[in-house]
Amino acid sequence: MNAAELVCTVLGTVVTVLVALASLVWWAYKRGIAAGKERAEDKAKIEGLERQLAETRAELAAMQPKRRRT
């Protein structure tokens, strides 16, 4: 019985460690996906703001009177 108890103890420990590692890897994977989506949203937001800034600058330049050189 001593050998059977040892095998069960070792298997129980190995399974517990593998489940813990698998859950840690799953959490890291999900966190990476969330971070990637967040980064993509931030990048899209920045590009939109840059486009609005360029349009505003173009409108401002069109409103300014042309200066003539004398």
OpenMM code with the backbone's topology and positions (N, CA, C; nanometers):
from openmm import Vec3, app, unit

residues = "MET ASN ALA ALA GLU LEU VAL CYS THR VAL LEU GLY THR VAL VAL THR VAL LEU VAL ALA LEU ALA SER LEU VAL TRP TRP ALA TYR LYS ARG GLY ILE ALA ALA GLY LYS GLU ARG ALA GLU ASP LYS ALA LYS ILE GLU GLY LEU GLU ARG GLN LEU ALA GLU THR ARG ALA GLU LEU ALA ALA MET GLN PRO LYS ARG ARG ARG THR".split()
positions = [
    Vec3(0.0815, -0.1193, 0.0000),
    Vec3(0.0000, 0.0000, 0.0000),
    Vec3(0.0859, 0.1257, 0.0000),
    Vec3(0.2054, 0.1130, 0.0487),
    Vec3(0.2913, 0.2294, 0.0567),
    Vec3(0.3239, 0.2843, -0.0812),
    Vec3(0.3516, 0.1995, -0.1764),
    Vec3(0.3836, 0.2420, -0.3126),
    Vec3(0.2603, 0.3019, -0.3797),
    Vec3(0.1437, 0.2462, -0.3580),
    Vec3(0.0200, 0.2980, -0.4168),
    Vec3(-0.0120, 0.4361, -0.3611),
    Vec3(0.0076, 0.4550, -0.2345),
    Vec3(-0.0158, 0.5867, -0.1739),
    Vec3(0.0816, 0.6891, -0.2308),
    Vec3(0.2056, 0.6486, -0.2489),
    Vec3(0.3069, 0.7383, -0.3048),
    Vec3(0.2697, 0.7786, -0.4475),
    Vec3(0.2259, 0.6819, -0.5289),
    Vec3(0.1863, 0.7107, -0.6668),
    Vec3(0.0676, 0.8060, -0.6697),
    Vec3(-0.0303, 0.7824, -0.5864),
    Vec3(-0.1481, 0.8710, -0.5812),
    Vec3(-0.1100, 1.0112, -0.5359),
    Vec3(-0.0219, 1.0215, -0.4400),
    Vec3(0.0227, 1.1524, -0.3913),
    Vec3(0.0978, 1.2282, -0.5007),
    Vec3(0.1877, 1.1586, -0.5687),
    Vec3(0.2648, 1.2224, -0.6762),
    Vec3(0.1724, 1.2647, -0.7894),
    Vec3(0.0808, 1.1773, -0.8297),
    Vec3(-0.0130, 1.2124, -0.9372),
    Vec3(-0.1022, 1.3295, -0.8979),
    Vec3(-0.1489, 1.3294, -0.7760),
    Vec3(-0.2313, 1.4402, -0.7285),
    Vec3(-0.1562, 1.5723, -0.7313),
    Vec3(-0.0313, 1.5693, -0.6914),
    Vec3(0.0510, 1.6897, -0.6914),
    Vec3(0.0792, 1.7362, -0.8340),
    Vec3(0.1134, 1.6433, -0.9210),
    Vec3(0.1430, 1.6783, -1.0603),
    Vec3(0.0199, 1.7370, -1.1283),
    Vec3(-0.0952, 1.6766, -1.1079),
    Vec3(-0.2186, 1.7272, -1.1690),
    Vec3(-0.2506, 1.8657, -1.1165),
    Vec3(-0.2349, 1.8874, -0.9874),
    Vec3(-0.2610, 2.0190, -0.9289),
    Vec3(-0.1686, 2.1249, -0.9880),
    Vec3(-0.0413, 2.0931, -1.0011),
    Vec3(0.0555, 2.1882, -1.0574),
    Vec3(0.0230, 2.2158, -1.2037),
    Vec3(-0.0114, 2.1120, -1.2800),
    Vec3(-0.0441, 2.1325, -1.4210),
    Vec3(-0.1695, 2.2175, -1.4383),
    Vec3(-0.2684, 2.1965, -1.3557),
    Vec3(-0.3906, 2.2780, -1.3630),
    Vec3(-0.3590, 2.4225, -1.3277),
    Vec3(-0.2770, 2.4436, -1.2261),
    Vec3(-0.2391, 2.5795, -1.1880),
    Vec3(-0.1625, 2.6487, -1.3007),
    Vec3(-0.0694, 2.5778, -1.3629),
    Vec3(0.0058, 2.6367, -1.4741),
    Vec3(-0.0840, 2.6645, -1.5940),
    Vec3(-0.1748, 2.5727, -1.6230),
    Vec3(-0.2661, 2.5936, -1.7356),
    Vec3(-0.3551, 2.7145, -1.7115),
    Vec3(-0.4033, 2.7317, -1.5897),
    Vec3(-0.4878, 2.8476, -1.5615),
    Vec3(-0.4075, 2.9772, -1.5685),
    Vec3(-0.2814, 2.9734, -1.5274),
    Vec3(-0.1959, 3.0911, -1.5373),
    Vec3(-0.1701, 3.1272, -1.6834),
    Vec3(-0.1435, 3.0285, -1.7666),
    Vec3(-0.1222, 3.0528, -1.9095),
    Vec3(-0.2493, 3.1068, -1.9736),
    Vec3(-0.3644, 3.0532, -1.9376),
    Vec3(-0.4920, 3.1006, -1.9917),
    Vec3(-0.5163, 3.2461, -1.9526),
    Vec3(-0.4884, 3.2805, -1.8258),
    Vec3(-0.5058, 3.4180, -1.7794),
    Vec3(-0.4132, 3.5125, -1.8567),
    Vec3(-0.2878, 3.4732, -1.8761),
    Vec3(-0.1929, 3.5568, -1.9500),
    Vec3(-0.2372, 3.5741, -2.0949),
    Vec3(-0.2891, 3.4684, -2.1549),
    Vec3(-0.3381, 3.4762, -2.2922),
    Vec3(-0.4548, 3.5740, -2.3025),
    Vec3(-0.5513, 3.5609, -2.2130),
    Vec3(-0.6683, 3.6497, -2.2151),
    Vec3(-0.6269, 3.7943, -2.1883),
    Vec3(-0.5334, 3.8152, -2.0983),
    Vec3(-0.4850, 3.9499, -2.0676),
    Vec3(-0.4130, 4.0090, -2.1884),
    Vec3(-0.3389, 3.9268, -2.2595),
    Vec3(-0.2702, 3.9732, -2.3802),
    Vec3(-0.3690, 4.0131, -2.4882),
    Vec3(-0.4766, 3.9356, -2.5039),
    Vec3(-0.5797, 3.9697, -2.6017),
    Vec3(-0.6448, 4.1019, -2.5643),
    Vec3(-0.6771, 4.1192, -2.4367),
    Vec3(-0.7408, 4.2432, -2.3916),
    Vec3(-0.6482, 4.3633, -2.4123),
    Vec3(-0.5210, 4.3454, -2.3831),
    Vec3(-0.4248, 4.4547, -2.4009),
    Vec3(-0.4099, 4.4893, -2.5481),
    Vec3(-0.4104, 4.3884, -2.6341),
    Vec3(-0.4005, 4.4134, -2.7781),
    Vec3(-0.5202, 4.4904, -2.8303),
    Vec3(-0.6400, 4.4542, -2.7851),
    Vec3(-0.7605, 4.5269, -2.8267),
    Vec3(-0.7563, 4.6699, -2.7768),
    Vec3(-0.7142, 4.6877, -2.6524),
    Vec3(-0.7061, 4.8221, -2.5947),
    Vec3(-0.6065, 4.9077, -2.6725),
    Vec3(-0.4951, 4.8491, -2.7072),
    Vec3(-0.3920, 4.9215, -2.7825),
    Vec3(-0.4439, 4.9596, -2.9213),
    Vec3(-0.5172, 4.8696, -2.9845),
    Vec3(-0.5721, 4.8975, -3.1172),
    Vec3(-0.6764, 5.0094, -3.1095),
    Vec3(-0.7592, 5.0074, -3.0052),
    Vec3(-0.8578, 5.1143, -2.9883),
    Vec3(-0.7895, 5.2483, -2.9656),
    Vec3(-0.6851, 5.2483, -2.8824),
    Vec3(-0.6115, 5.3721, -2.8565),
    Vec3(-0.5473, 5.4247, -2.9843),
    Vec3(-0.4916, 5.3352, -3.0643),
    Vec3(-0.4276, 5.3761, -3.1891),
    Vec3(-0.5300, 5.4359, -3.2851),
    Vec3(-0.6470, 5.3751, -3.2946),
    Vec3(-0.7530, 5.4275, -3.3816),
    Vec3(-0.7987, 5.5645, -3.3329),
    Vec3(-0.8085, 5.5808, -3.2020),
    Vec3(-0.8502, 5.7090, -3.1452),
    Vec3(-0.7472, 5.8175, -3.1763),
    Vec3(-0.6201, 5.7839, -3.1652),
    Vec3(-0.5129, 5.8795, -3.1946),
    Vec3(-0.5155, 5.9191, -3.3417),
    Vec3(-0.5341, 5.8212, -3.4304),
    Vec3(-0.5398, 5.8517, -3.5736),
    Vec3(-0.6576, 5.9430, -3.6055),
    Vec3(-0.7706, 5.9206, -3.5406),
    Vec3(-0.8872, 6.0073, -3.5610),
    Vec3(-0.8602, 6.1487, -3.5144),
    Vec3(-0.7964, 6.1619, -3.3993),
    Vec3(-0.7638, 6.2948, -3.3484),
    Vec3(-0.6620, 6.3656, -3.4376),
    Vec3(-0.5645, 6.2923, -3.4900),
    Vec3(-0.4670, 6.3526, -3.5811),
    Vec3(-0.5346, 6.4004, -3.7094),
    Vec3(-0.6302, 6.3238, -3.7590),
    Vec3(-0.7039, 6.3627, -3.8788),
    Vec3(-0.7868, 6.4900, -3.8513),
    Vec3(-0.8521, 6.4949, -3.7358),
    Vec3(-0.9291, 6.6148, -3.7001),
    Vec3(-0.8382, 6.7361, -3.6861),
    Vec3(-0.7202, 6.7165, -3.6281),
    Vec3(-0.6255, 6.8275, -3.6132),
    Vec3(-0.5806, 6.8786, -3.7496),
    Vec3(-0.5528, 6.7884, -3.8422),
    Vec3(-0.5113, 6.8294, -3.9764),
    Vec3(-0.6231, 6.9058, -4.0462),
    Vec3(-0.7485, 6.8601, -4.0310),
    Vec3(-0.8619, 6.9311, -4.0914),
    Vec3(-0.8790, 7.0689, -4.0306),
    Vec3(-0.8643, 7.0789, -3.8992),
    Vec3(-0.8778, 7.2083, -3.8313),
    Vec3(-0.7678, 7.3041, -3.8752),
    Vec3(-0.6460, 7.2536, -3.8867),
    Vec3(-0.5358, 7.3386, -3.9326),
    Vec3(-0.5597, 7.3868, -4.0754),
    Vec3(-0.6126, 7.2989, -4.1605),
    Vec3(-0.6408, 7.3376, -4.2984),
    Vec3(-0.7500, 7.4440, -4.3027),
    Vec3(-0.8529, 7.4292, -4.2212),
    Vec3(-0.9592, 7.5297, -4.2159),
    Vec3(-0.9057, 7.6624, -4.1645),
    Vec3(-0.8211, 7.6591, -4.0637),
    Vec3(-0.7623, 7.7810, -4.0083),
    Vec3(-0.6746, 7.8495, -4.1120),
    Vec3(-0.5960, 7.7734, -4.1843),
    Vec3(-0.5098, 7.8313, -4.2869),
    Vec3(-0.5938, 7.8938, -4.3981),
    Vec3(-0.7081, 7.8338, -4.4309),
    Vec3(-0.7953, 7.8888, -4.5346),
    Vec3(-0.8611, 8.0177, -4.4891),
    Vec3(-0.8835, 8.0342, -4.3607),
    Vec3(-0.9489, 8.1541, -4.3079),
    Vec3(-0.8532, 8.2718, -4.2963),
    Vec3(-0.7258, 8.2460, -4.2838),
    Vec3(-0.6301, 8.3547, -4.2677),
    Vec3(-0.6131, 8.4286, -4.4003),
    Vec3(-0.6046, 8.5624, -4.3931),
    Vec3(-0.5890, 8.6381, -4.5183),
    Vec3(-0.4504, 8.6143, -4.5795),
    Vec3(-0.4469, 8.6158, -4.7101),
    Vec3(-0.3201, 8.5967, -4.7804),
    Vec3(-0.2383, 8.7247, -4.7669),
    Vec3(-0.1120, 8.7143, -4.7373),
    Vec3(-0.0257, 8.8311, -4.7245),
    Vec3(0.0513, 8.8484, -4.8544),
    Vec3(0.0584, 8.9728, -4.8967),
    Vec3(0.1320, 9.0032, -5.0194),
    Vec3(0.2683, 9.0605, -4.9834),
    Vec3(0.3638, 9.0266, -5.0659),
    Vec3(0.4973, 9.0820, -5.0459),
    Vec3(0.5071, 9.2119, -5.1226),
    Vec3(0.5652, 9.3098, -5.0629),
    Vec3(0.5812, 9.4389, -5.1316),
    Vec3(0.7245, 9.4701, -5.1613),
] * unit.nanometer
topology = app.Topology()
chain = topology.addChain("A")
for resn in residues:
    res = topology.addResidue(resn, chain)
    for name in ("N", "CA", "C"):
        topology.addAtom(name, app.Element.getBySymbol(name[0]), res)
